[in-house]
Amino acid sequence: MFRTSVALAALLAAATMTTPMSASAQENPAAPTEAEVEALDLWLEEVHGDRALAWVEEHNQQSLDVLQGDPRYQVLYDEALEILQATDRIPSPGFTPGGHIDNFWQDANHVRGIWRRTTLDSYQSGDTQWETILDIDALAEAEGENWVYKGASCLPPDERYCLISLSDGGRDAVTVREFDSVERRFVDGGFVIPESKSDLTWIDRDTLLVGTDWGGDGDMTDSGYPNTVRVLRRGQALDQAQEIFRGQTTDVSSSSYTLRNADGELQATLINRGITFYEGQTFLVNEDLSTTQLPMPTRSSIRGFLHGRILFETNEDWTAPSGQSFASGDLIAWNLNALRADPATAVPELVLHPGERDAIEGVTLTRNELVVALFENVRGSVYVLRPQEGVAEWSRTRLDLPENVTVGLGSADSESDRLFVNVSGYLNPNSLWLADAATGAVEQVRSLPARFDASGMIVEQFQATSADGTLIPYFVVHRQDMPLDGSNPTLLYGYGGFQNSLLPGYSGTVGRLWLSRGGVYVIANTRGGGEFGPRWHQAALQENRQRAHEDFQAVALDLLARNITSQPHLGVMGGSQGGLFMGAMLTQRPDLINAAVIQVPLFDMLRFHRLLAGASWIAEYGNPDIPEQRAWIEAYSPYQNLRAGQPYPEVFIHTSTADDRVHPGHARRAAARLEELGYPVLYFENTDGGHAAGANLLHTARRIALEYTYLSRRLMDTPAQE
């Protein structure tokens, strides 16, 4: 067990057991109160505090001594790095005007990455000739900065001028600088927005809409995002920007965006007031810079603009001003001019009504066509949709792509009807297809070489019955000759929140570092995700959050019932919200598992809303400051439910010092609390990397190797090493 703070150790001395299974601590009436424990370990929330960093350094060293000292670590690291740095990866293509293809690329020679450009013909040739637009490694070295590239926003229609987002160490907060992609240099005297969690939208060459930390009271929300939208014109200082919209500090954020036609011509400027993570209001910016609220559903998201129509998805049952009714998950079109003229008489059109076990996972637009990725029972397909005269729902034509896989809509060309589509499965290496949405023609243009030998492996889909009787689908990837005797080392992965779907996908590192070594990989499609649309997510919101935890537990129980694995060989893994998932599994059903990889987790759910972006997630979890809501949160919050005398396995917790989304204090305090209760813990904190916990490929390879070394020790060794 790691050394712990003297003060906290003294306070807990009477309650701390000699072994994790001792019951004496639970019976000790002198055990400290929760408030006393929190008061003593809150210093770990001081991200860069000397005491906290010394604690991190000590724990890092001890964990690295254990995991890197395992002879398997170096092999796993080398294999992970080989896969991550492979130059035969598929370069992710992005259509840009003039028939160009852009890509951001990282490899052994470009650890931070390069933004580069080629032509479509060259990209398809197999011998692509790239031209570098911006080298982040060279920029970081020249400026003496720890830059991590966070993307570019370029001004239509020619996309010559771009706003480049650069993060110090991978944090969400970025510095934004204007860049000329033709001359390949930052613009002298161009737009510069200092480090902040900013939101920026091009209006024209000399005008931006900006949300950032202006330095005044109420300029940022309680969640740490912009609360105002202001007009910034070229040559103005930031304090000269004109405010045109202000939300409330209790909101999540205020942001702006534009609707443009296929030629890049501005059709409308909109502002979104994000009241909660899922609820908001949409405002149209008028010519005089006043705003008019549009009668959109409170829970909705605009998906694009095509042929004069706003396309949006509603995440709630909704009755339009015209009296029409729509169901949660529907995709809808609304004529912008009619909406402007009179919302009460503007008639929205039903574009697509997904089935009960369907979900829209992607929407994109080519020059003339609407393309939708529709998942049917967690299997992907791509449809082109077109309006029909006198028919309630748009017609749809399925593109002839591989079936029973995941499809991801890639970049679409505004100058034609072409788009890229990514296809992958658990055992199917990624392939890239070029489709013509107008004609339906598809062709495979790239395919990823296999990163592991999948011969003799299969994918099966099962269903587990949750506590309330709901059927929860899950995938199992394994060798076909797997014995059903409970002996198989099995990794169960889950997330279960924010309507994020866990879809089949190819992972070379999972395949090489786990499946090829005899492991079984399981993915649980629990409620809280979006696998079956908004209702699947909303079924596990707030007071119903426990349903998602019970879903995950049901999958674990089903794996045991099928003799796929047994408790000594079952481990779980998840990050962020998934880290909360793992914490709940640990505290509620430790008897089912022998390992838990808890990545960049939420853990103290009574304090989540007070740390960094946490207030923005109240719509997901509830508000701990409201007694009724605090009660249901406290019932599952992992930190509050850690107890002595439980069969907790040794867990591996990791996070990032630079994570400015989920506070590293969650992970630190989880490890400290477990140690004080007498449990062994492995803890590692990367100093860079933001919420991704890896600022470059070397960091990512190390993280992956540490995880699979830990899992090997716990699930493959017999008995598991302590």
Buried (B, 14 or more C-beta within 10 A) or exposed (E): BBEBBEEBBEBBEEBBBEEBEBEEBEEBEEBBEEEEBBEBBEBBBEBEEEEBBEBBEEBBEBBBEBBBEBEBBEBBBEBBBBBBBBEEBBBBBBBBBEEBBBBBBBBEEBBBBBBBBBBBEBBBEEEBEBEEBBBBBEBBEEEEEBBBBBEBBBBBBEBBBBBBBBBBBBBBBBBBBBBBBEEBEBBEEBBEBEBBBBBBBBBEEEBBBBBBBBEEEEBBBBBBBBBBBBBBBBEBEBEEBEEBBBBEBEBBBBBBBBBBBBEBEEEBBBBBBBBBBBBBBBBBBEEEEEBEEBBBBBBBBBBBBBBBBBBBBBBBBBEBBBEBEBBBBBBBBBBBEBBBEEBEEBEBBBBBBBEEBBBBBBBBBBBEBBBBBBBEBBBBBBBBBEBEEEEEBBEBEEBEBBEBBBBBBBBBBBBBBBBBBBBBBBBBBBBBBBBBBBEEEBEEBBBBEBBBEBEEBBBEBBBBEBEEEBEBBBBBBBBEEBEEEBBBBBBBBBBBBBBBBBBBBBBBBBBBBBBBBEBBBBBBBBBBBBBBBBBBBBBBBBBBBBBBBBBBBBBBBBBBEEEBBBBBBBBBBBBBBBBBBBBBBBBBBBEBBBBBBBBBBBBBBBBBBBBBBBBBBBBBBBBBEEEEBBEBBBBBBBBBBBEBBBEBBBBBBBBBBBBBBBBBBBBBBBBBBBBBBBBBBBBBBBBBBBBBBBBBBBBBBBBBBBBBBBBBBBBBEEEBEE
